[in-house]
């Protein structure tokens, strides 16, 4: 996980793709539940969440939690 965070901090697009591949179903499911089944709004929340995550990737720290946890928090907040 520390390697992934280090790669994300360096703006490694492949690291973001790997994170997306491992988390997109969970992120979409979370947004879909929060938004009471509104698929279009859930897709928007997930897209905005990944974009916000990418914009702040340089501030990631392995000591402050997982990249996945931060991502899901951002998606949840976007959905709310």
PyMOL Python script that loads the backbone (N, CA, C, O; Angstrom):
from pymol import cmd

cmd.read_pdbstr("""\
ATOM      1  N   UNK A   1       0.815  -1.192   0.000  1.00  0.00           N
ATOM      2  CA  UNK A   1       0.000   0.000   0.000  1.00  0.00           C
ATOM      3  C   UNK A   1       0.866   1.267   0.000  1.00  0.00           C
ATOM      4  O   UNK A   1       0.536   2.251  -0.662  1.00  0.00           O
ATOM      5  N   UNK A   2       1.970   1.231   0.746  1.00  0.00           N
ATOM      6  CA  UNK A   2       2.848   2.394   0.771  1.00  0.00           C
ATOM      7  C   UNK A   2       3.400   2.694  -0.618  1.00  0.00           C
ATOM      8  O   UNK A   2       3.572   3.855  -0.988  1.00  0.00           O
ATOM      9  N   UNK A   3       3.675   1.640  -1.384  1.00  0.00           N
ATOM     10  CA  UNK A   3       4.168   1.826  -2.743  1.00  0.00           C
ATOM     11  C   UNK A   3       3.118   2.530  -3.597  1.00  0.00           C
ATOM     12  O   UNK A   3       3.450   3.430  -4.369  1.00  0.00           O
ATOM     13  N   UNK A   4       1.862   2.130  -3.467  1.00  0.00           N
ATOM     14  CA  UNK A   4       0.788   2.760  -4.229  1.00  0.00           C
ATOM     15  C   UNK A   4       0.674   4.234  -3.858  1.00  0.00           C
ATOM     16  O   UNK A   4       0.539   5.084  -4.739  1.00  0.00           O
ATOM     17  N   UNK A   5       0.724   4.541  -2.590  1.00  0.00           N
ATOM     18  CA  UNK A   5       0.621   5.933  -2.154  1.00  0.00           C
ATOM     19  C   UNK A   5       1.794   6.753  -2.692  1.00  0.00           C
ATOM     20  O   UNK A   5       1.607   7.886  -3.136  1.00  0.00           O
ATOM     21  N   UNK A   6       2.983   6.193  -2.653  1.00  0.00           N
ATOM     22  CA  UNK A   6       4.155   6.897  -3.183  1.00  0.00           C
ATOM     23  C   UNK A   6       3.987   7.161  -4.674  1.00  0.00           C
ATOM     24  O   UNK A   6       4.320   8.243  -5.159  1.00  0.00           O
ATOM     25  N   UNK A   7       3.477   6.186  -5.390  1.00  0.00           N
ATOM     26  CA  UNK A   7       3.261   6.362  -6.834  1.00  0.00           C
ATOM     27  C   UNK A   7       2.176   7.400  -7.104  1.00  0.00           C
ATOM     28  O   UNK A   7       2.301   8.195  -8.035  1.00  0.00           O
ATOM     29  N   UNK A   8       1.122   7.404  -6.306  1.00  0.00           N
ATOM     30  CA  UNK A   8       0.062   8.396  -6.476  1.00  0.00           C
ATOM     31  C   UNK A   8       0.591   9.799  -6.188  1.00  0.00           C
ATOM     32  O   UNK A   8       0.238  10.753  -6.880  1.00  0.00           O
ATOM     33  N   UNK A   9       1.421   9.918  -5.187  1.00  0.00           N
ATOM     34  CA  UNK A   9       2.015  11.225  -4.853  1.00  0.00           C
ATOM     35  C   UNK A   9       2.855  11.758  -6.012  1.00  0.00           C
ATOM     36  O   UNK A   9       2.963  12.970  -6.194  1.00  0.00           O
ATOM     37  N   UNK A  10       3.444  10.862  -6.790  1.00  0.00           N
ATOM     38  CA  UNK A  10       4.257  11.257  -7.954  1.00  0.00           C
ATOM     39  C   UNK A  10       3.396  11.450  -9.201  1.00  0.00           C
ATOM     40  O   UNK A  10       3.919  11.678 -10.292  1.00  0.00           O
ATOM     41  N   UNK A  11       2.085  11.360  -9.039  1.00  0.00           N
ATOM     42  CA  UNK A  11       1.133  11.525 -10.163  1.00  0.00           C
ATOM     43  C   UNK A  11       1.301  10.435 -11.218  1.00  0.00           C
ATOM     44  O   UNK A  11       1.245  10.703 -12.418  1.00  0.00           O
ATOM     45  N   UNK A  12       1.502   9.226 -10.763  1.00  0.00           N
ATOM     46  CA  UNK A  12       1.628   8.072 -11.646  1.00  0.00           C
ATOM     47  C   UNK A  12       0.218   7.647 -12.073  1.00  0.00           C
ATOM     48  O   UNK A  12      -0.547   7.117 -11.267  1.00  0.00           O
ATOM     49  N   UNK A  13      -0.113   7.880 -13.329  1.00  0.00           N
ATOM     50  CA  UNK A  13      -1.449   7.567 -13.837  1.00  0.00           C
ATOM     51  C   UNK A  13      -1.757   6.071 -13.747  1.00  0.00           C
ATOM     52  O   UNK A  13      -2.912   5.687 -13.559  1.00  0.00           O
ATOM     53  N   UNK A  14      -0.742   5.235 -13.881  1.00  0.00           N
ATOM     54  CA  UNK A  14      -0.969   3.793 -13.765  1.00  0.00           C
ATOM     55  C   UNK A  14      -1.360   3.414 -12.339  1.00  0.00           C
ATOM     56  O   UNK A  14      -2.123   2.469 -12.136  1.00  0.00           O
ATOM     57  N   UNK A  15      -0.848   4.137 -11.360  1.00  0.00           N
ATOM     58  CA  UNK A  15      -1.230   3.882  -9.969  1.00  0.00           C
ATOM     59  C   UNK A  15      -2.702   4.247  -9.760  1.00  0.00           C
ATOM     60  O   UNK A  15      -3.428   3.538  -9.064  1.00  0.00           O
ATOM     61  N   UNK A  16      -3.134   5.349 -10.364  1.00  0.00           N
ATOM     62  CA  UNK A  16      -4.543   5.727 -10.268  1.00  0.00           C
ATOM     63  C   UNK A  16      -5.414   4.683 -10.954  1.00  0.00           C
ATOM     64  O   UNK A  16      -6.484   4.341 -10.451  1.00  0.00           O
ATOM     65  N   UNK A  17      -4.971   4.183 -12.083  1.00  0.00           N
ATOM     66  CA  UNK A  17      -5.721   3.140 -12.791  1.00  0.00           C
ATOM     67  C   UNK A  17      -5.829   1.878 -11.939  1.00  0.00           C
ATOM     68  O   UNK A  17      -6.880   1.239 -11.901  1.00  0.00           O
ATOM     69  N   UNK A  18      -4.747   1.523 -11.259  1.00  0.00           N
ATOM     70  CA  UNK A  18      -4.766   0.345 -10.385  1.00  0.00           C
ATOM     71  C   UNK A  18      -5.729   0.560  -9.221  1.00  0.00           C
ATOM     72  O   UNK A  18      -6.478  -0.344  -8.850  1.00  0.00           O
ATOM     73  N   UNK A  19      -5.704   1.761  -8.648  1.00  0.00           N
ATOM     74  CA  UNK A  19      -6.632   2.072  -7.567  1.00  0.00           C
ATOM     75  C   UNK A  19      -8.070   2.019  -8.069  1.00  0.00           C
ATOM     76  O   UNK A  19      -8.948   1.476  -7.397  1.00  0.00           O
ATOM     77  N   UNK A  20      -8.306   2.578  -9.237  1.00  0.00           N
ATOM     78  CA  UNK A  20      -9.648   2.554  -9.827  1.00  0.00           C
ATOM     79  C   UNK A  20     -10.120   1.114 -10.031  1.00  0.00           C
ATOM     80  O   UNK A  20     -11.246   0.766  -9.677  1.00  0.00           O
ATOM     81  N   UNK A  21      -9.257   0.291 -10.600  1.00  0.00           N
ATOM     82  CA  UNK A  21      -9.631  -1.101 -10.867  1.00  0.00           C
ATOM     83  C   UNK A  21     -10.022  -1.847  -9.592  1.00  0.00           C
ATOM     84  O   UNK A  21     -10.910  -2.700  -9.606  1.00  0.00           O
ATOM     85  N   UNK A  22      -9.350  -1.516  -8.496  1.00  0.00           N
ATOM     86  CA  UNK A  22      -9.625  -2.238  -7.259  1.00  0.00           C
ATOM     87  C   UNK A  22     -10.727  -1.621  -6.412  1.00  0.00           C
ATOM     88  O   UNK A  22     -11.188  -2.245  -5.456  1.00  0.00           O
ATOM     89  N   UNK A  23     -11.162  -0.401  -6.745  1.00  0.00           N
ATOM     90  CA  UNK A  23     -12.133   0.275  -5.881  1.00  0.00           C
ATOM     91  C   UNK A  23     -13.401   0.762  -6.557  1.00  0.00           C
ATOM     92  O   UNK A  23     -14.350   1.123  -5.860  1.00  0.00           O
ATOM     93  N   UNK A  24     -13.464   0.788  -7.882  1.00  0.00           N
ATOM     94  CA  UNK A  24     -14.588   1.458  -8.531  1.00  0.00           C
ATOM     95  C   UNK A  24     -15.939   0.816  -8.208  1.00  0.00           C
ATOM     96  O   UNK A  24     -16.937   1.526  -8.086  1.00  0.00           O
ATOM     97  N   UNK A  25     -15.990  -0.485  -8.069  1.00  0.00           N
ATOM     98  CA  UNK A  25     -17.275  -1.119  -7.740  1.00  0.00           C
ATOM     99  C   UNK A  25     -17.752  -0.713  -6.346  1.00  0.00           C
ATOM    100  O   UNK A  25     -18.930  -0.421  -6.138  1.00  0.00           O
ATOM    101  N   UNK A  26     -16.826  -0.701  -5.411  1.00  0.00           N
ATOM    102  CA  UNK A  26     -17.169  -0.317  -4.041  1.00  0.00           C
ATOM    103  C   UNK A  26     -17.577   1.156  -3.986  1.00  0.00           C
ATOM    104  O   UNK A  26     -18.545   1.507  -3.312  1.00  0.00           O
ATOM    105  N   UNK A  27     -16.845   2.013  -4.691  1.00  0.00           N
ATOM    106  CA  UNK A  27     -17.163   3.439  -4.696  1.00  0.00           C
ATOM    107  C   UNK A  27     -18.532   3.692  -5.316  1.00  0.00           C
ATOM    108  O   UNK A  27     -19.322   4.478  -4.792  1.00  0.00           O
ATOM    109  N   UNK A  28     -18.810   3.027  -6.429  1.00  0.00           N
ATOM    110  CA  UNK A  28     -20.108   3.197  -7.083  1.00  0.00           C
ATOM    111  C   UNK A  28     -21.233   2.662  -6.198  1.00  0.00           C
ATOM    112  O   UNK A  28     -22.278   3.301  -6.077  1.00  0.00           O
ATOM    113  N   UNK A  29     -21.035   1.512  -5.588  1.00  0.00           N
ATOM    114  CA  UNK A  29     -22.052   0.938  -4.703  1.00  0.00           C
ATOM    115  C   UNK A  29     -22.347   1.859  -3.531  1.00  0.00           C
ATOM    116  O   UNK A  29     -23.504   2.026  -3.143  1.00  0.00           O
ATOM    117  N   UNK A  30     -21.314   2.451  -2.970  1.00  0.00           N
ATOM    118  CA  UNK A  30     -21.494   3.388  -1.866  1.00  0.00           C
ATOM    119  C   UNK A  30     -22.311   4.593  -2.315  1.00  0.00           C
ATOM    120  O   UNK A  30     -23.276   4.978  -1.655  1.00  0.00           O
ATOM    121  N   UNK A  31     -21.925   5.178  -3.426  1.00  0.00           N
ATOM    122  CA  UNK A  31     -22.645   6.348  -3.935  1.00  0.00           C
ATOM    123  C   UNK A  31     -24.089   5.994  -4.283  1.00  0.00           C
ATOM    124  O   UNK A  31     -25.002   6.777  -4.024  1.00  0.00           O
ATOM    125  N   UNK A  32     -24.289   4.844  -4.857  1.00  0.00           N
ATOM    126  CA  UNK A  32     -25.634   4.412  -5.234  1.00  0.00           C
ATOM    127  C   UNK A  32     -26.527   4.253  -4.005  1.00  0.00           C
ATOM    128  O   UNK A  32     -27.696   4.637  -4.038  1.00  0.00           O
ATOM    129  N   UNK A  33     -25.994   3.698  -2.934  1.00  0.00           N
ATOM    130  CA  UNK A  33     -26.772   3.560  -1.688  1.00  0.00           C
ATOM    131  C   UNK A  33     -27.109   4.916  -1.092  1.00  0.00           C
ATOM    132  O   UNK A  33     -28.245   5.157  -0.683  1.00  0.00           O
ATOM    133  N   UNK A  34     -26.123   5.798  -1.044  1.00  0.00           N
ATOM    134  CA  UNK A  34     -26.350   7.130  -0.464  1.00  0.00           C
ATOM    135  C   UNK A  34     -27.388   7.896  -1.274  1.00  0.00           C
ATOM    136  O   UNK A  34     -28.187   8.651  -0.720  1.00  0.00           O
ATOM    137  N   UNK A  35     -27.369   7.697  -2.572  1.00  0.00           N
ATOM    138  CA  UNK A  35     -28.263   8.452  -3.465  1.00  0.00           C
ATOM    139  C   UNK A  35     -29.549   7.686  -3.793  1.00  0.00           C
ATOM    140  O   UNK A  35     -30.221   7.981  -4.781  1.00  0.00           O
ATOM    141  N   UNK A  36     -29.875   6.721  -2.972  1.00  0.00           N
ATOM    142  CA  UNK A  36     -31.147   5.979  -3.086  1.00  0.00           C
ATOM    143  C   UNK A  36     -31.390   5.412  -4.476  1.00  0.00           C
ATOM    144  O   UNK A  36     -32.507   5.469  -4.989  1.00  0.00           O
ATOM    145  N   UNK A  37     -30.347   4.867  -5.082  1.00  0.00           N
ATOM    146  CA  UNK A  37     -30.497   4.181  -6.351  1.00  0.00           C
ATOM    147  C   UNK A  37     -30.436   5.052  -7.588  1.00  0.00           C
ATOM    148  O   UNK A  37     -30.671   4.549  -8.686  1.00  0.00           O
ATOM    149  N   UNK A  38     -30.131   6.333  -7.462  1.00  0.00           N
ATOM    150  CA  UNK A  38     -30.036   7.236  -8.615  1.00  0.00           C
ATOM    151  C   UNK A  38     -28.694   6.985  -9.312  1.00  0.00           C
ATOM    152  O   UNK A  38     -27.660   7.519  -8.911  1.00  0.00           O
ATOM    153  N   UNK A  39     -28.735   6.167 -10.355  1.00  0.00           N
ATOM    154  CA  UNK A  39     -27.511   5.722 -11.027  1.00  0.00           C
ATOM    155  C   UNK A  39     -26.720   6.876 -11.634  1.00  0.00           C
ATOM    156  O   UNK A  39     -25.495   6.913 -11.511  1.00  0.00           O
ATOM    157  N   UNK A  40     -27.390   7.806 -12.279  1.00  0.00           N
ATOM    158  CA  UNK A  40     -26.685   8.920 -12.923  1.00  0.00           C
ATOM    159  C   UNK A  40     -25.988   9.788 -11.881  1.00  0.00           C
ATOM    160  O   UNK A  40     -24.841  10.192 -12.076  1.00  0.00           O
ATOM    161  N   UNK A  41     -26.668  10.073 -10.786  1.00  0.00           N
ATOM    162  CA  UNK A  41     -26.059  10.880  -9.728  1.00  0.00           C
ATOM    163  C   UNK A  41     -24.904  10.127  -9.070  1.00  0.00           C
ATOM    164  O   UNK A  41     -23.902  10.738  -8.698  1.00  0.00           O
ATOM    165  N   UNK A  42     -25.033   8.816  -8.925  1.00  0.00           N
ATOM    166  CA  UNK A  42     -23.961   8.008  -8.344  1.00  0.00           C
ATOM    167  C   UNK A  42     -22.730   8.032  -9.253  1.00  0.00           C
ATOM    168  O   UNK A  42     -21.605   8.155  -8.768  1.00  0.00           O
ATOM    169  N   UNK A  43     -22.933   7.915 -10.550  1.00  0.00           N
ATOM    170  CA  UNK A  43     -21.816   7.980 -11.491  1.00  0.00           C
ATOM    171  C   UNK A  43     -21.113   9.323 -11.392  1.00  0.00           C
ATOM    172  O   UNK A  43     -19.884   9.386 -11.408  1.00  0.00           O
ATOM    173  N   UNK A  44     -21.891  10.406 -11.289  1.00  0.00           N
ATOM    174  CA  UNK A  44     -21.309  11.745 -11.149  1.00  0.00           C
ATOM    175  C   UNK A  44     -20.501  11.856  -9.864  1.00  0.00           C
ATOM    176  O   UNK A  44     -19.394  12.396  -9.868  1.00  0.00           O
ATOM    177  N   UNK A  45     -21.051  11.348  -8.763  1.00  0.00           N
ATOM    178  CA  UNK A  45     -20.361  11.428  -7.476  1.00  0.00           C
ATOM    179  C   UNK A  45     -19.041  10.659  -7.519  1.00  0.00           C
ATOM    180  O   UNK A  45     -18.035  11.114  -6.973  1.00  0.00           O
ATOM    181  N   UNK A  46     -19.047   9.512  -8.159  1.00  0.00           N
ATOM    182  CA  UNK A  46     -17.826   8.709  -8.259  1.00  0.00           C
ATOM    183  C   UNK A  46     -16.799   9.430  -9.134  1.00  0.00           C
ATOM    184  O   UNK A  46     -15.626   9.514  -8.772  1.00  0.00           O
ATOM    185  N   UNK A  47     -17.225   9.937 -10.256  1.00  0.00           N
ATOM    186  CA  UNK A  47     -16.307  10.655 -11.143  1.00  0.00           C
ATOM    187  C   UNK A  47     -15.712  11.871 -10.431  1.00  0.00           C
ATOM    188  O   UNK A  47     -14.502  12.095 -10.485  1.00  0.00           O
ATOM    189  N   UNK A  48     -16.548  12.641  -9.776  1.00  0.00           N
ATOM    190  CA  UNK A  48     -16.063  13.813  -9.047  1.00  0.00           C
ATOM    191  C   UNK A  48     -15.150  13.395  -7.895  1.00  0.00           C
ATOM    192  O   UNK A  48     -14.178  14.083  -7.585  1.00  0.00           O
ATOM    193  N   UNK A  49     -15.466  12.271  -7.267  1.00  0.00           N
ATOM    194  CA  UNK A  49     -14.639  11.778  -6.175  1.00  0.00           C
ATOM    195  C   UNK A  49     -13.240  11.403  -6.623  1.00  0.00           C
ATOM    196  O   UNK A  49     -12.258  11.773  -5.981  1.00  0.00           O
ATOM    197  N   UNK A  50     -13.145  10.668  -7.724  1.00  0.00           N
ATOM    198  CA  UNK A  50     -11.818  10.294  -8.237  1.00  0.00           C
ATOM    199  C   UNK A  50     -11.040  11.530  -8.668  1.00  0.00           C
ATOM    200  O   UNK A  50      -9.831  11.606  -8.448  1.00  0.00           O
ATOM    201  N   UNK A  51     -11.709  12.486  -9.271  1.00  0.00           N
ATOM    202  CA  UNK A  51     -11.037  13.712  -9.701  1.00  0.00           C
ATOM    203  C   UNK A  51     -10.515  14.491  -8.492  1.00  0.00           C
ATOM    204  O   UNK A  51      -9.376  14.958  -8.502  1.00  0.00           O
ATOM    205  N   UNK A  52     -11.332  14.633  -7.462  1.00  0.00           N
ATOM    206  CA  UNK A  52     -10.895  15.331  -6.247  1.00  0.00           C
ATOM    207  C   UNK A  52      -9.737  14.591  -5.589  1.00  0.00           C
ATOM    208  O   UNK A  52      -8.785  15.208  -5.110  1.00  0.00           O
ATOM    209  N   UNK A  53      -9.826  13.267  -5.570  1.00  0.00           N
ATOM    210  CA  UNK A  53      -8.741  12.450  -5.003  1.00  0.00           C
ATOM    211  C   UNK A  53      -7.448  12.706  -5.760  1.00  0.00           C
ATOM    212  O   UNK A  53      -6.402  12.919  -5.145  1.00  0.00           O
ATOM    213  N   UNK A  54      -7.506  12.689  -7.081  1.00  0.00           N
ATOM    214  CA  UNK A  54      -6.322  12.876  -7.908  1.00  0.00           C
ATOM    215  C   UNK A  54      -5.712  14.256  -7.678  1.00  0.00           C
ATOM    216  O   UNK A  54      -4.491  14.406  -7.639  1.00  0.00           O
ATOM    217  N   UNK A  55      -6.571  15.257  -7.526  1.00  0.00           N
ATOM    218  CA  UNK A  55      -6.082  16.622  -7.316  1.00  0.00           C
ATOM    219  C   UNK A  55      -5.322  16.773  -6.002  1.00  0.00           C
ATOM    220  O   UNK A  55      -4.444  17.629  -5.892  1.00  0.00           O
ATOM    221  N   UNK A  56      -5.645  15.960  -5.015  1.00  0.00           N
ATOM    222  CA  UNK A  56      -4.966  16.075  -3.723  1.00  0.00           C
ATOM    223  C   UNK A  56      -4.019  14.908  -3.438  1.00  0.00           C
ATOM    224  O   UNK A  56      -3.605  14.703  -2.297  1.00  0.00           O
ATOM    225  N   UNK A  57      -3.686  14.158  -4.464  1.00  0.00           N
ATOM    226  CA  UNK A  57      -2.832  12.974  -4.296  1.00  0.00           C
ATOM    227  C   UNK A  57      -1.462  13.323  -3.721  1.00  0.00           C
ATOM    228  O   UNK A  57      -0.867  12.503  -3.022  1.00  0.00           O
ATOM    229  N   UNK A  58      -0.954  14.506  -3.997  1.00  0.00           N
ATOM    230  CA  UNK A  58       0.362  14.881  -3.483  1.00  0.00           C
ATOM    231  C   UNK A  58       0.367  15.036  -1.964  1.00  0.00           C
ATOM    232  O   UNK A  58       1.436  15.111  -1.359  1.00  0.00           O
ATOM    233  N   UNK A  59      -0.804  15.084  -1.342  1.00  0.00           N
ATOM    234  CA  UNK A  59      -0.895  15.213   0.116  1.00  0.00           C
ATOM    235  C   UNK A  59      -1.123  13.876   0.810  1.00  0.00           C
ATOM    236  O   UNK A  59      -1.281  13.839   2.030  1.00  0.00           O
ATOM    237  N   UNK A  60      -1.143  12.784   0.063  1.00  0.00           N
ATOM    238  CA  UNK A  60      -1.358  11.464   0.657  1.00  0.00           C
ATOM    239  C   UNK A  60      -0.198  11.088   1.575  1.00  0.00           C
ATOM    240  O   UNK A  60       0.952  11.458   1.337  1.00  0.00           O
ATOM    241  N   UNK A  61      -0.525  10.352   2.615  1.00  0.00           N
ATOM    242  CA  UNK A  61       0.493   9.866   3.539  1.00  0.00           C
ATOM    243  C   UNK A  61       0.080   8.495   4.048  1.00  0.00           C
ATOM    244  O   UNK A  61      -1.052   8.313   4.497  1.00  0.00           O
ATOM    245  N   UNK A  62       0.974   7.546   3.983  1.00  0.00           N
ATOM    246  CA  UNK A  62       0.682   6.190   4.457  1.00  0.00           C
ATOM    247  C   UNK A  62       0.386   6.176   5.952  1.00  0.00           C
ATOM    248  O   UNK A  62      -0.300   5.277   6.440  1.00  0.00           O
ATOM    249  N   UNK A  63       0.892   7.155   6.674  1.00  0.00           N
ATOM    250  CA  UNK A  63       0.663   7.238   8.118  1.00  0.00           C
ATOM    251  C   UNK A  63      -0.749   7.689   8.468  1.00  0.00           C
ATOM    252  O   UNK A  63      -1.186   7.518   9.606  1.00  0.00           O
ATOM    253  N   UNK A  64      -1.465   8.259   7.513  1.00  0.00           N
ATOM    254  CA  UNK A  64      -2.784   8.816   7.788  1.00  0.00           C
ATOM    255  C   UNK A  64      -3.926   7.932   7.304  1.00  0.00           C
ATOM    256  O   UNK A  64      -5.085   8.346   7.348  1.00  0.00           O
ATOM    257  N   UNK A  65      -3.622   6.737   6.849  1.00  0.00           N
ATOM    258  CA  UNK A  65      -4.661   5.826   6.408  1.00  0.00           C
ATOM    259  C   UNK A  65      -4.455   5.388   4.974  1.00  0.00           C
ATOM    260  O   UNK A  65      -3.485   5.769   4.319  1.00  0.00           O
ATOM    261  N   UNK A  66      -5.388   4.580   4.501  1.00  0.00           N
ATOM    262  CA  UNK A  66      -5.247   4.007   3.162  1.00  0.00           C
ATOM    263  C   UNK A  66      -5.775   4.963   2.094  1.00  0.00           C
ATOM    264  O   UNK A  66      -6.623   5.816   2.356  1.00  0.00           O
ATOM    265  N   UNK A  67      -5.256   4.794   0.910  1.00  0.00           N
ATOM    266  CA  UNK A  67      -5.742   5.572  -0.226  1.00  0.00           C
ATOM    267  C   UNK A  67      -7.201   5.230  -0.497  1.00  0.00           C
ATOM    268  O   UNK A  67      -8.001   6.106  -0.828  1.00  0.00           O
ATOM    269  N   UNK A  68      -7.541   3.958  -0.357  1.00  0.00           N
ATOM    270  CA  UNK A  68      -8.922   3.534  -0.585  1.00  0.00           C
ATOM    271  C   UNK A  68      -9.868   4.185   0.423  1.00  0.00           C
ATOM    272  O   UNK A  68     -10.957   4.627   0.056  1.00  0.00           O
ATOM    273  N   UNK A  69      -9.465   4.244   1.666  1.00  0.00           N
ATOM    274  CA  UNK A  69     -10.301   4.872   2.691  1.00  0.00           C
ATOM    275  C   UNK A  69     -10.556   6.335   2.389  1.00  0.00           C
ATOM    276  O   UNK A  69     -11.683   6.813   2.522  1.00  0.00           O
ATOM    277  N   UNK A  70      -9.517   7.047   1.983  1.00  0.00           N
ATOM    278  CA  UNK A  70      -9.682   8.451   1.630  1.00  0.00           C
ATOM    279  C   UNK A  70     -10.593   8.598   0.425  1.00  0.00           C
ATOM    280  O   UNK A  70     -11.490   9.441   0.411  1.00  0.00           O
ATOM    281  N   UNK A  71     -10.359   7.776  -0.583  1.00  0.00           N
ATOM    282  CA  UNK A  71     -11.183   7.837  -1.781  1.00  0.00           C
ATOM    283  C   UNK A  71     -12.659   7.619  -1.453  1.00  0.00           C
ATOM    284  O   UNK A  71     -13.515   8.377  -1.909  1.00  0.00           O
ATOM    285  N   UNK A  72     -12.956   6.595  -0.670  1.00  0.00           N
ATOM    286  CA  UNK A  72     -14.353   6.304  -0.332  1.00  0.00           C
ATOM    287  C   UNK A  72     -14.964   7.416   0.518  1.00  0.00           C
ATOM    288  O   UNK A  72     -16.158   7.692   0.403  1.00  0.00           O
ATOM    289  N   UNK A  73     -14.178   8.044   1.351  1.00  0.00           N
ATOM    290  CA  UNK A  73     -14.668   9.185   2.118  1.00  0.00           C
ATOM    291  C   UNK A  73     -15.036  10.333   1.187  1.00  0.00           C
ATOM    292  O   UNK A  73     -16.078  10.966   1.355  1.00  0.00           O
ATOM    293  N   UNK A  74     -14.186  10.599   0.215  1.00  0.00           N
ATOM    294  CA  UNK A  74     -14.458  11.670  -0.748  1.00  0.00           C
ATOM    295  C   UNK A  74     -15.708  11.354  -1.555  1.00  0.00           C
ATOM    296  O   UNK A  74     -16.558  12.224  -1.744  1.00  0.00           O
ATOM    297  N   UNK A  75     -15.829  10.126  -2.032  1.00  0.00           N
ATOM    298  CA  UNK A  75     -17.018   9.736  -2.810  1.00  0.00           C
ATOM    299  C   UNK A  75     -18.276   9.878  -1.961  1.00  0.00           C
ATOM    300  O   UNK A  75     -19.296  10.377  -2.437  1.00  0.00           O
ATOM    301  N   UNK A  76     -18.207   9.447  -0.726  1.00  0.00           N
ATOM    302  CA  UNK A  76     -19.361   9.562   0.168  1.00  0.00           C
ATOM    303  C   UNK A  76     -19.769  11.023   0.336  1.00  0.00           C
ATOM    304  O   UNK A  76     -20.951  11.356   0.258  1.00  0.00           O
ATOM    305  N   UNK A  77     -18.805  11.875   0.563  1.00  0.00           N
ATOM    306  CA  UNK A  77     -19.109  13.301   0.745  1.00  0.00           C
ATOM    307  C   UNK A  77     -19.687  13.907  -0.524  1.00  0.00           C
ATOM    308  O   UNK A  77     -20.587  14.745  -0.456  1.00  0.00           O
ATOM    309  N   UNK A  78     -19.189  13.500  -1.663  1.00  0.00           N
ATOM    310  CA  UNK A  78     -19.759  13.998  -2.932  1.00  0.00           C
ATOM    311  C   UNK A  78     -21.204  13.545  -3.096  1.00  0.00           C
ATOM    312  O   UNK A  78     -22.057  14.299  -3.565  1.00  0.00           O
ATOM    313  N   UNK A  79     -21.461  12.311  -2.705  1.00  0.00           N
ATOM    314  CA  UNK A  79     -22.813  11.762  -2.852  1.00  0.00           C
ATOM    315  C   UNK A  79     -23.797  12.448  -1.907  1.00  0.00           C
ATOM    316  O   UNK A  79     -24.951  12.687  -2.261  1.00  0.00           O
ATOM    317  N   UNK A  80     -23.326  12.758  -0.709  1.00  0.00           N
ATOM    318  CA  UNK A  80     -24.202  13.417   0.268  1.00  0.00           C
ATOM    319  C   UNK A  80     -24.508  14.813  -0.219  1.00  0.00           C
ATOM    320  O   UNK A  80     -25.230  15.555   0.446  1.00  0.00           O
TER     321      UNK A  80
END
""", "prot")
cmd.dss("prot")
cmd.show_as("cartoon", "prot")
cmd.util.cbc("prot")
cmd.orient("prot")
